[in-house]
Amino acid sequence: MNKLAIFGGTFNPIHTGHLMIAEQMRQLFDFMEVLFIPSAMPPHKSPKGVTSSSHRLIMTTLATLDNPYFQVSSLEITRGGKSYTVDTLRQLKRTYGDEVELYFLVGADAFWEISTWRDMPLLFELSRFVVIERPGAAVKEQIELFCRNLLTYNIKYQIVNQMNSPGGEFVISDEARVYLVKSLLVDISSSEIRNLISKGKSVKYLLSGLVENYIIKNHLYLEERH
């Protein structure tokens, strides 16, 4: 069965850390594609400081142009309103049918709050989840919390230590609905990038050149500059 990765987020802005994660996970799980879906209005974030969806969609498209395995969807922006993951997964299931298995890429910090997401139990029926640890986090504590959360709902999981499997020499469990990936990542955040831009600092190599030029041309993220 073909496997499709779903990578949602505000992408405010999309940066090289996002792209590295997507490419690592694509190779690790042998995804046919990674589908980037910029959100219209994240239900767990304040809209204050979030750049317009049209800018974020264009930046995401620019950032992914040079990778034939990366695609961008405007479905959440077109749908409008708050971007609930369950609605997106339902729509994608209707689009791709049973011939494609959906895998939702999510950071560990966001996954710990999944019990607050709309129709949470249904999410695991619609998609598998690839949970990616953030650099510098307390790994032991994360794993313990991860296991407790999953056991509450009797959800099978697998821990994938990519750092000890540089050649991908491990077996991905077909029974698991959630995979916790310990991976080699770069600690970059969109908020740090926005802060640097607002202070007139360089963000070269933190963003793709096309995205950096777009931000400069459109005078984005200068709100905090005095």
FENSULVEN-V669404 format. One record per pair of residues at least 12 apart in sequence whose C-alpha atoms are under 8 Angstrom apart, sorted by the first residue. I is the first residue (numbers start at 1). J is the second residue. D is the distance in whole Angstrom. If there is no record, write none. Layout:
# FENSULVEN-V669404
I|J|D + I|J|D
This chain:
# FENSULVEN-V669404
1|99|6 + 1|100|6 + 1|101|7 + 2|31|7 + 2|32|6 + 2|99|7 + 2|100|5 + 2|101|6 + 3|30|7 + 3|31|5 + 3|32|6 + 3|33|8 + 3|100|6 + 3|101|5 + 3|102|6 + 3|103|7 + 4|31|5 + 4|32|6 + 4|33|5 + 4|34|6 + 4|35|7 + 4|100|7 + 4|101|6 + 4|102|5 + 4|103|6 + 5|26|8 + 5|31|6 + 5|32|8 + 5|33|6 + 5|34|5 + 5|35|6 + 5|102|6 + 5|103|5 + 5|104|6 + 5|105|7 + 6|34|6 + 6|35|5 + 6|36|6 + 6|37|7 + 6|102|7 + 6|103|6 + 6|104|5 + 6|105|6 + 7|22|8 + 7|34|7 + 7|35|6 + 7|36|5 + 7|37|6 + 7|104|6 + 7|105|5 + 7|106|7 + 8|36|6 + 8|37|5 + 8|38|6 + 8|39|7 + 8|105|7 + 8|106|8 + 9|37|7 + 9|38|5 + 9|39|6 + 9|42|8 + 10|38|5 + 10|39|5 + 10|40|8 + 10|42|7 + 10|50|8 + 10|56|7 + 11|38|6 + 11|56|6 + 11|60|7 + 11|190|7 + 12|50|7 + 12|51|7 + 12|56|6 + 12|190|6 + 12|191|8 + 13|56|7 + 13|59|7 + 13|60|8 + 13|190|6 + 13|193|8 + 13|194|8 + 14|56|8 + 14|59|7 + 14|60|6 + 14|63|7 + 14|190|7 + 14|207|7 + 15|63|8 + 15|188|8 + 15|189|8 + 15|190|7 + 15|206|6 + 15|207|5 + 15|208|7 + 16|188|8 + 16|205|7 + 16|206|6 + 16|207|5 + 16|208|7 + 17|185|7 + 17|186|6 + 17|187|7 + 17|188|6 + 17|189|8 + 17|206|8 + 19|63|8 + 19|64|8 + 20|185|7 + 21|185|7 + 22|34|7 + 28|168|6 + 29|172|8 + 32|69|7 + 33|69|5 + 33|70|6 + 33|71|7 + 34|69|6 + 34|70|5 + 34|71|6 + 35|70|6 + 35|71|5 + 35|72|6 + 35|73|7 + 36|60|8 + 36|70|7 + 36|71|6 + 36|72|5 + 36|73|6 + 37|72|6 + 37|73|5 + 37|74|6 + 37|75|7 + 37|76|7 + 38|53|7 + 38|56|7 + 38|57|6 + 38|60|8 + 38|73|7 + 38|74|7 + 38|76|7 + 38|77|7 + 39|53|7 + 39|76|6 + 39|77|6 + 39|83|6 + 40|53|6 + 40|76|6 + 40|77|4 + 40|78|8 + 40|80|6 + 40|81|7 + 40|82|7 + 40|83|6 + 41|80|8 + 41|81|6 + 41|82|5 + 41|83|5 + 42|82|6 + 42|83|5 + 42|84|8 + 43|82|6 + 43|83|6 + 43|84|7 + 51|220|8 + 51|221|8 + 53|77|7 + 57|74|7 + 59|211|6 + 59|214|7 + 60|72|7 + 62|210|6 + 62|211|6 + 63|208|6 + 63|210|7 + 63|211|6 + 75|88|8 + 76|88|7 + 84|117|8 + 84|118|7 + 85|117|8 + 85|118|8 + 85|123|8 + 86|118|7 + 86|119|7 + 86|120|8 + 86|122|7 + 86|123|6 + 89|123|8 + 89|126|6 + 89|127|7 + 90|126|7 + 93|126|7 + 101|127|7 + 101|128|8 + 102|126|7 + 102|127|5 + 102|128|6 + 103|127|6 + 103|128|5 + 103|129|5 + 103|130|7 + 104|127|6 + 104|128|6 + 104|129|5 + 104|130|6 + 105|129|6 + 105|130|5 + 105|131|6 + 105|132|7 + 106|129|7 + 106|130|6 + 106|131|5 + 106|132|6 + 107|131|6 + 107|132|5 + 107|133|6 + 107|134|7 + 108|131|5 + 108|132|5 + 108|133|5 + 108|134|7 + 108|142|8 + 109|133|8 + 109|134|8 + 111|131|7 + 112|145|8 + 112|146|7 + 112|149|8 + 121|153|8 + 124|177|7 + 127|177|8 + 128|176|8 + 128|177|5 + 128|178|6 + 129|177|6 + 129|178|5 + 129|179|6 + 130|178|6 + 130|179|5 + 130|180|6 + 130|181|7 + 131|178|7 + 131|179|6 + 131|180|5 + 131|181|6 + 132|180|6 + 132|181|5 + 132|182|7 + 132|183|7 + 133|180|7 + 133|181|6 + 133|182|6 + 133|183|7 + 134|185|8 + 134|187|7 + 135|185|6 + 135|186|7 + 135|187|6 + 155|176|8 + 155|177|7 + 155|178|8 + 156|175|7 + 156|176|5 + 156|177|6 + 156|178|7 + 157|175|8 + 157|176|5 + 157|177|6 + 157|178|5 + 157|179|6 + 157|180|8 + 158|172|8 + 158|173|7 + 158|176|6 + 158|178|6 + 158|179|5 + 158|180|6 + 159|179|6 + 159|180|5 + 159|181|6 + 159|182|8 + 160|179|7 + 160|180|6 + 160|181|5 + 160|182|6 + 161|181|6 + 161|182|5 + 161|183|7 + 162|181|7 + 162|182|6 + 162|183|5 + 162|184|7 + 163|182|7 + 163|183|6 + 163|184|6 + 188|206|7 + 193|206|8 + 194|221|6 + 195|221|8 + 195|224|8 + 197|221|6 + 197|222|7 + 198|221|6 + 198|222|5 + 198|223|7 + 198|224|5 + 198|225|5 + 199|222|8 + 199|224|8 + 199|225|6
